[in-house]
Amino acid sequence: MLEMKLVSKRFGLIDPYSIDDFIANKGYQALKKALKADKLDLLDEIENSKLRGRGGAGFPVAIKIMALAKEISQPKYVICNADEGEPGNFKDRYILEKDPHSIIEGMLIAAYMTNAKTGYIYIRGEYSLQIDIMKNAIKQAREKNYLGEAILGTDFSFDLEVRSGAGSYVCGEEFALLESLEGKAGRTRVKPPFPTSRGLFNKPTLINNVETFATLPVIIDIGGKEYAKIGTASSTGTKLISISGNVLKKGVYEVPFGISMRKIINELGGGVENGRKIRMVQLGGECGPIIPEYMLDMVIDFERFEEFESKTGAGALIVIDDRFDFFEILKRISEFFTHESCGKCIPCREGNYHLLKIIDRFVNYCATEKDMNLLENTAMVLHHTSLCGLGQSAPTAIISALHYFRGTFQKRIEASLSQEDRIYAKN
């Protein structure tokens, strides 16, 4: 079996509205174990696990937790980023709706290690069911004294609150999320300083993804070194993968790092619908690279993906078969980022608009060699000069497409030339 269920072990086995179901299935045992342990020992466990963030960037989690633990000013905040707004990504939604208490338990462990007293779960506004489930879970956790004052008879106090966004994709970026939580427009900040020193209300703040927090109880339960034995040397543990597009079995699957994408698509996703050929696969969601079919034997691994400036954190595989026009797909991606840009910085605000206009020329068979060069230059400027991760990753699909599918661009340019243009080009 390719699947290895650690974070997802309770999916479908418990009622998400019942804390008693969660407790009966070893829920909050890791918290009880943590409350009896020395905080430095707990930090060592996280460091030994080599856990990297599961939201996109893959930053080492222990470094962020230690940075917050070292801060002496109060209050300190722990924030769960559940603003999952990128097309193709839905693995956090599964955790929110199938095992909400695992997120609370992970946040409690992080708060205990860092002496934080207050937490927020920032959930995208469209996730109305998940918001309802999480609010109920928090209410039940308070009633059982897993949240609030003197938790389980200790001197540790921590409480949580759900906040929802208003449908802005950019609020998934940590600084835009902080601005939104403070009641401001969801736009990024210039960094440094980083959240662990000056985050929410300029106070020390830890921000991690849903899956990251849900992984902390697993590590405390089995031990950091045991967790590190799973996966690969550079990418330990398991990863939730969202499979969508033209596959038979769309859904979320948990696999150890080191599994090839082809195995995931064929054995878990059931292969491509109607036995059609794969035209391309997009990794990580709309902000990820587009790769050709021959690269699918590459394994899921942070280090391997970083070789071509991609991230495994989001964990999405969007499979696109040969029925779909290559440039129509790029246009849809450009439309998304043009719409979602917050407009704060010029490269993102203007760059995405111009990328869309150029791609439209390819869609309508009126592109030239000059358009391809302009597309590439604009995408690179946007990638290198945008203020936040949205702008920096928005042109990733185009940049990767120009690299791996350059012949496709050339063919479209040739098909765009009129007879008169052909004669002129030959001369």
C-alpha positions as CSV (number, residue, x, y, z in Angstrom):
1,M,0.0,0.0,0.0
2,L,1.3,3.4,-0.9
3,E,-0.8,5.2,1.7
4,M,0.6,5.7,5.2
5,K,-2.0,7.2,7.5
6,L,-0.7,9.3,10.3
7,V,-2.4,12.6,10.1
8,S,-5.4,11.1,8.3
9,K,-5.7,8.0,10.6
10,R,-9.0,9.1,12.0
11,F,-10.6,10.3,8.7
12,G,-13.9,8.6,8.3
13,L,-13.6,6.8,11.7
14,I,-14.9,9.5,14.0
15,D,-17.7,12.0,14.0
16,P,-16.1,15.4,13.6
17,Y,-18.8,16.9,15.8
18,S,-17.9,14.6,18.7
19,I,-14.9,15.2,21.0
20,D,-15.7,11.9,22.7
21,D,-15.0,10.1,19.4
22,F,-11.7,11.9,19.1
23,I,-10.7,11.1,22.7
24,A,-11.7,7.4,22.2
25,N,-9.4,7.2,19.2
26,K,-6.3,8.4,21.1
27,G,-7.1,12.1,20.8
28,Y,-5.4,14.5,23.1
29,Q,-3.0,11.8,24.4
30,A,0.0,13.6,22.8
31,L,-1.1,16.8,24.6
32,K,-1.2,15.0,27.9
33,K,2.2,13.6,27.2
34,A,3.6,17.0,26.3
35,L,2.2,18.6,29.5
36,K,4.3,16.2,31.6
37,A,7.5,16.8,29.6
38,D,10.1,19.4,29.8
39,K,9.6,22.1,27.1
40,L,13.2,21.9,25.9
41,D,12.8,18.1,25.4
42,L,9.7,18.8,23.3
43,L,11.5,21.2,21.2
44,D,14.2,18.6,20.7
45,E,11.6,16.1,19.5
46,I,10.4,18.6,16.8
47,E,13.9,19.3,15.8
48,N,14.8,15.6,15.6
49,S,11.7,15.0,13.4
50,K,13.1,17.4,10.7
51,L,9.5,18.5,10.1
52,R,9.1,21.1,7.4
53,G,6.1,23.3,6.9
54,R,3.2,21.7,5.0
55,G,1.7,24.8,3.6
56,G,4.0,25.6,0.7
57,A,7.4,27.0,1.5
58,G,8.6,24.0,3.5
59,F,10.4,26.1,6.1
60,P,11.8,24.0,9.1
61,V,9.1,24.1,11.8
62,A,11.5,23.7,14.7
63,I,13.3,27.0,13.8
64,K,10.0,28.9,13.9
65,I,8.9,27.4,17.2
66,M,12.3,28.0,18.8
67,A,12.3,31.6,17.6
68,L,8.9,32.2,19.3
69,A,10.0,30.3,22.5
70,K,13.0,32.6,22.9
71,E,10.8,35.8,22.8
72,I,10.2,37.0,26.3
73,S,7.6,39.7,25.5
74,Q,3.9,39.0,25.9
75,P,1.3,38.4,24.6
76,K,2.4,35.7,22.1
77,Y,0.1,34.3,19.5
78,V,-0.2,31.0,17.7
79,I,-2.1,31.2,14.4
80,C,-3.3,28.4,12.1
81,N,-3.4,29.4,8.5
82,A,-6.5,27.7,7.0
83,D,-7.0,30.1,4.2
84,E,-6.8,27.4,1.5
85,G,-7.8,29.5,-1.5
86,E,-5.7,28.1,-4.3
87,P,-7.4,26.0,-7.0
88,G,-6.2,22.4,-6.8
89,N,-5.6,22.4,-3.1
90,F,-8.1,20.9,-0.7
91,K,-6.2,18.7,1.7
92,D,-6.6,21.2,4.6
93,R,-10.3,21.2,4.1
94,Y,-10.2,17.4,4.7
95,I,-8.5,17.9,8.1
96,L,-10.8,20.7,9.1
97,E,-13.9,18.7,8.4
98,K,-12.8,15.2,9.3
99,D,-10.5,15.6,12.3
100,P,-10.8,19.2,13.7
101,H,-9.5,18.4,17.2
102,S,-6.1,17.2,15.7
103,I,-5.5,20.9,14.7
104,I,-6.5,22.1,18.2
105,E,-4.2,19.6,19.8
106,G,-1.3,20.6,17.6
107,M,-1.8,24.3,18.4
108,L,-2.0,23.5,22.1
109,I,1.4,21.7,21.9
110,A,3.0,24.6,20.0
111,A,1.5,27.1,22.5
112,Y,2.8,25.1,25.5
113,M,6.3,24.9,24.0
114,T,6.4,28.7,23.3
115,N,4.4,30.0,26.3
116,A,1.7,31.5,24.1
117,K,-1.7,32.2,25.6
118,T,-3.9,33.1,22.6
119,G,-4.6,31.5,19.2
120,Y,-6.5,32.0,16.1
121,I,-7.6,29.7,13.3
122,Y,-8.0,31.8,10.1
123,I,-10.3,29.9,7.8
124,R,-11.3,31.1,4.3
125,G,-14.9,32.4,4.3
126,E,-16.1,30.0,1.6
127,Y,-15.4,27.1,4.0
128,S,-18.7,27.6,5.9
129,L,-19.1,23.9,6.9
130,Q,-15.5,23.7,8.1
131,I,-16.0,26.9,10.1
132,D,-19.0,25.4,11.8
133,I,-17.2,22.2,12.6
134,M,-14.2,24.0,14.0
135,K,-16.2,26.4,16.2
136,N,-18.1,23.3,17.6
137,A,-14.7,21.6,18.3
138,I,-13.4,24.6,20.2
139,K,-16.6,24.8,22.2
140,Q,-16.3,21.2,23.2
141,A,-12.6,21.4,24.0
142,R,-13.3,24.3,26.4
143,E,-16.1,22.3,28.1
144,K,-13.6,19.4,28.6
145,N,-10.9,21.8,29.8
146,Y,-8.6,21.2,26.9
147,L,-8.8,24.9,26.2
148,G,-9.1,27.8,28.6
149,E,-7.5,28.4,32.1
150,A,-5.4,25.8,33.9
151,I,-5.7,23.2,31.2
152,L,-6.1,19.7,32.7
153,G,-5.1,21.0,36.1
154,T,-1.8,22.4,35.0
155,D,-0.6,26.0,35.1
156,F,-0.9,26.2,31.3
157,S,-3.6,28.4,29.8
158,F,-4.5,28.8,26.2
159,D,-7.6,29.7,24.2
160,L,-8.6,29.7,20.6
161,E,-10.9,31.7,18.3
162,V,-12.0,31.2,14.7
163,R,-11.7,34.1,12.3
164,S,-12.8,33.9,8.6
165,G,-11.5,35.7,5.6
166,A,-13.6,37.3,2.8
167,G,-12.4,35.2,-0.1
168,S,-9.0,36.8,-0.8
169,Y,-6.4,34.3,-2.0
170,V,-3.6,36.7,-1.0
171,C,-4.6,36.3,2.7
172,G,-3.0,32.9,2.6
173,E,0.3,34.8,2.6
174,E,1.3,35.1,6.3
175,F,1.6,38.9,6.4
176,A,-1.6,39.6,4.5
177,L,-3.3,37.2,6.9
178,L,-2.0,39.2,9.9
179,E,-3.3,42.4,8.3
180,S,-6.7,40.8,7.8
181,L,-6.8,39.6,11.4
182,E,-6.0,43.1,12.6
183,G,-9.1,44.4,10.6
184,K,-7.1,45.9,7.7
185,A,-7.1,45.2,4.0
186,G,-5.4,41.8,3.2
187,R,-2.1,43.1,1.8
188,T,1.4,41.9,2.6
189,R,4.0,43.7,4.7
190,V,7.7,44.4,3.9
191,K,9.9,41.9,5.7
192,P,11.9,41.6,7.9
193,P,10.9,41.7,10.7
194,F,9.3,38.3,10.6
195,P,6.2,37.2,12.5
196,T,8.1,35.4,15.3
197,S,9.4,38.7,16.5
198,R,6.8,41.2,15.3
199,G,3.6,39.5,14.0
200,L,0.0,40.0,15.1
201,F,-0.4,43.5,16.7
202,N,3.4,43.7,16.5
203,K,3.7,40.9,19.0
204,P,5.6,37.6,18.6
205,T,3.6,35.2,16.5
206,L,3.8,31.6,15.2
207,I,2.0,31.0,12.0
208,N,1.8,27.5,10.6
209,N,-0.4,25.6,8.2
210,V,-3.3,23.2,9.1
211,E,-1.4,20.1,8.1
212,T,1.7,21.2,10.0
213,F,-0.2,21.6,13.3
214,A,-2.0,18.3,12.8
215,T,1.4,16.6,12.4
216,L,2.8,17.8,15.8
217,P,0.7,15.4,17.9
218,V,2.0,12.5,15.6
219,I,5.6,13.5,16.3
220,I,5.1,13.8,20.1
221,D,3.3,10.5,20.1
222,I,5.9,8.4,18.2
223,G,9.0,10.5,18.8
224,G,11.0,12.8,16.6
225,K,13.6,10.3,15.6
226,E,11.0,7.7,14.7
227,Y,9.1,10.2,12.6
228,A,12.4,11.1,10.8
229,K,12.8,7.5,9.7
230,I,9.7,7.9,7.5
231,G,10.2,9.5,4.0
232,T,13.5,10.7,2.8
233,A,16.6,12.3,4.3
234,S,15.6,15.8,3.2
235,S,11.8,15.3,3.5
236,T,10.8,13.3,6.5
237,G,7.3,12.0,7.4
238,T,4.2,11.9,5.3
239,K,2.4,14.3,3.0
240,L,-1.2,14.8,2.2
241,I,-1.7,14.9,-1.6
242,S,-4.7,16.5,-3.3
243,I,-5.3,14.7,-6.6
244,S,-7.6,16.4,-9.1
245,G,-8.2,16.9,-12.8
246,N,-8.5,14.1,-15.3
247,V,-8.1,11.1,-12.9
248,L,-10.6,8.5,-12.0
249,K,-10.2,8.7,-8.2
250,K,-10.0,12.4,-7.2
251,G,-9.3,13.0,-3.5
252,V,-6.8,13.4,-0.7
253,Y,-4.2,10.7,0.0
254,E,-1.5,10.5,2.7
255,V,1.8,9.1,1.5
256,P,5.4,9.0,2.8
257,F,7.8,11.3,1.0
258,G,9.8,9.6,-1.7
259,I,6.9,8.1,-3.7
260,S,6.9,8.9,-7.4
261,M,4.1,11.1,-8.8
262,R,3.4,8.4,-11.4
263,K,2.6,5.9,-8.7
264,I,0.4,8.3,-6.9
265,I,-1.6,9.2,-10.1
266,N,-1.9,5.6,-11.3
267,E,-2.3,3.6,-8.1
268,L,-4.1,6.0,-5.8
269,G,-5.7,8.3,-8.4
270,G,-6.8,5.3,-10.6
271,G,-5.0,6.7,-13.7
272,V,-6.3,9.0,-16.4
273,E,-9.9,8.9,-17.4
274,N,-10.8,6.8,-20.4
275,G,-7.1,5.8,-20.8
276,R,-6.2,9.2,-22.4
277,K,-2.7,10.5,-22.6
278,I,-1.5,13.0,-20.0
279,R,-0.7,16.4,-21.6
280,M,0.8,17.9,-18.5
281,V,0.6,17.9,-14.7
282,Q,0.6,21.0,-12.5
283,L,2.3,20.6,-9.1
284,G,1.2,22.4,-5.9
285,G,-1.8,24.2,-7.3
286,E,-2.1,27.2,-9.6
287,C,1.1,28.7,-8.4
288,G,3.1,25.6,-9.2
289,P,5.1,24.5,-12.2
290,I,3.7,22.6,-15.2
291,I,5.6,19.5,-16.1
292,P,5.4,17.0,-19.0
293,E,4.4,13.4,-18.6
294,Y,8.0,12.1,-18.8
295,M,8.9,13.8,-15.5
296,L,6.2,11.9,-13.5
297,D,8.8,9.3,-12.2
298,M,10.3,12.1,-10.1
299,V,9.6,11.5,-6.4
300,I,7.8,13.8,-3.9
301,D,10.6,15.4,-2.1
302,F,11.4,19.0,-1.0
303,E,15.0,18.8,-2.2
304,R,14.1,17.4,-5.6
305,F,11.4,19.9,-6.2
306,E,13.6,22.8,-5.2
307,E,15.9,22.0,-8.1
308,F,13.4,23.6,-10.4
309,E,12.1,26.2,-7.9
310,S,9.0,24.4,-6.9
311,K,7.5,23.6,-3.5
312,T,5.9,20.4,-2.3
313,G,4.2,21.9,0.7
314,A,0.8,22.5,-0.8
315,G,0.8,18.9,-2.1
316,A,-1.5,19.2,-5.1
317,L,-1.3,17.2,-8.3
318,I,-3.6,18.5,-11.1
319,V,-3.6,16.1,-14.0
320,I,-4.6,17.4,-17.4
321,D,-5.1,15.1,-20.4
322,D,-4.7,15.7,-24.1
323,R,-8.3,17.0,-24.7
324,F,-7.3,20.4,-23.3
325,D,-5.6,23.2,-25.2
326,F,-2.2,24.0,-23.5
327,F,-2.7,27.8,-23.8
328,E,-6.3,27.8,-22.6
329,I,-4.9,26.3,-19.3
330,L,-2.3,29.0,-19.0
331,K,-4.9,31.6,-19.7
332,R,-7.1,30.3,-16.8
333,I,-4.2,30.4,-14.5
334,S,-3.3,34.0,-15.5
335,E,-6.9,35.1,-15.1
336,F,-6.9,33.7,-11.5
337,F,-3.7,35.6,-10.5
338,T,-4.8,38.8,-12.3
339,H,-8.0,38.7,-10.3
340,E,-6.4,37.8,-7.0
341,S,-3.6,40.3,-6.9
342,C,-4.0,42.7,-4.0
343,G,-2.5,45.6,-6.1
344,K,-0.1,46.7,-3.5
345,C,3.1,46.3,-5.6
346,I,3.5,47.3,-9.2
347,P,5.2,44.1,-10.5
348,C,2.2,41.9,-9.4
349,R,-0.5,44.4,-10.2
350,E,0.6,45.3,-13.7
351,G,2.7,42.1,-14.5
352,N,-0.2,39.6,-14.2
353,Y,-2.4,41.8,-16.4
354,H,0.2,41.9,-19.1
355,L,1.0,38.2,-18.9
356,L,-2.7,37.5,-19.4
357,K,-2.8,39.8,-22.5
358,I,0.2,38.0,-24.0
359,I,-1.2,34.5,-23.3
360,D,-4.4,35.6,-25.0
361,R,-2.5,36.2,-28.2
362,F,-1.3,32.6,-28.1
363,V,-4.9,31.4,-27.5
364,N,-6.2,33.4,-30.4
365,Y,-3.4,32.3,-32.8
366,C,-1.9,35.8,-33.3
367,A,1.4,35.4,-31.3
368,T,4.8,36.1,-32.6
369,E,8.4,35.3,-31.5
370,K,8.4,38.8,-29.9
371,D,5.4,37.8,-27.8
372,M,7.2,34.7,-26.5
373,N,10.3,36.7,-25.5
374,L,8.1,39.4,-23.9
375,L,6.2,36.7,-22.0
376,E,9.4,35.2,-20.7
377,N,10.9,38.5,-19.6
378,T,7.7,39.8,-18.0
379,A,7.3,36.5,-16.0
380,M,10.9,36.7,-14.7
381,V,10.5,40.3,-13.6
382,L,7.3,39.4,-11.8
383,H,8.9,36.4,-10.2
384,H,12.0,38.3,-8.9
385,T,10.5,41.7,-8.0
386,S,7.1,41.1,-6.5
387,L,6.7,41.9,-2.8
388,C,5.1,38.7,-1.6
389,G,4.8,35.0,-2.4
390,L,1.7,35.5,-4.5
391,G,3.4,37.7,-7.1
392,Q,6.6,35.7,-6.9
393,S,4.9,32.4,-7.6
394,A,2.1,33.7,-10.0
395,P,4.3,33.2,-13.2
396,T,5.7,29.8,-12.1
397,A,3.4,27.9,-14.5
398,I,4.4,30.2,-17.4
399,I,8.1,30.0,-16.6
400,S,8.0,26.2,-16.3
401,A,5.9,25.9,-19.5
402,L,8.4,28.0,-21.5
403,H,11.1,25.7,-20.2
404,Y,9.5,22.3,-20.7
405,F,7.1,23.0,-23.6
406,R,9.0,25.6,-25.6
407,G,8.3,23.6,-28.8
408,T,4.6,24.0,-28.1
409,F,5.0,27.7,-28.0
410,Q,7.0,27.6,-31.3
411,K,4.4,25.5,-33.0
412,R,1.6,28.0,-32.0
413,I,3.7,30.9,-33.3
414,E,4.2,29.1,-36.6
415,A,0.4,28.4,-36.8
416,S,-0.2,32.0,-36.1
417,L,1.7,33.3,-39.1
418,S,-0.2,34.2,-42.2
419,Q,1.0,33.2,-45.6
420,E,2.5,36.6,-46.1
421,D,4.3,36.4,-42.8
422,R,5.7,33.0,-43.7
423,I,7.2,34.4,-46.9
424,Y,8.6,37.4,-45.1
425,A,10.1,35.2,-42.4
426,K,11.8,33.0,-44.9
427,N,13.4,36.0,-46.5
